[in-house]
Amino acid sequence: MEYDDKLMEEAVLALLAALSSDDGNAWKGFDFEIMNRLHEQGFISNPVNRNKSIWLTAEGMERGRQIAERLFGRRAQAEPASNSDT
C-alpha cells in the first residue's frame, strides 16, 4: 500500500498538538497512558521498560495497517465517496 505523506504529516502534527501543553510544548514520545492502553488491548509490547522502542503484535500490525490504509492510503483518496442518497 502506498501512503499519502501529506496526510501522515498532518496526522502526526494533530497528535502532537493534541498531546501538547497550552504553550505548545510537546514531548517527542507518545503519551504513556495511550501506550499503556494499546498494550492492555494486546496491540503492542509492554512500553514500560528500558528499551527505546516497542513491538507491534501480529494483531496490532494488522489493525494498524487497516487504519493506515483507511486514513492515509492513496487508493482510498482517489476513489469517490459513495453517495447512499441516490
Secondary structure as UniProt FT lines:
FT   HELIX           5..18
FT   TURN            22..23
FT   HELIX           32..40
FT   TURN            41..42
FT   HELIX           58..72
FT   HELIX           74..78
FT   TURN            84..85
//
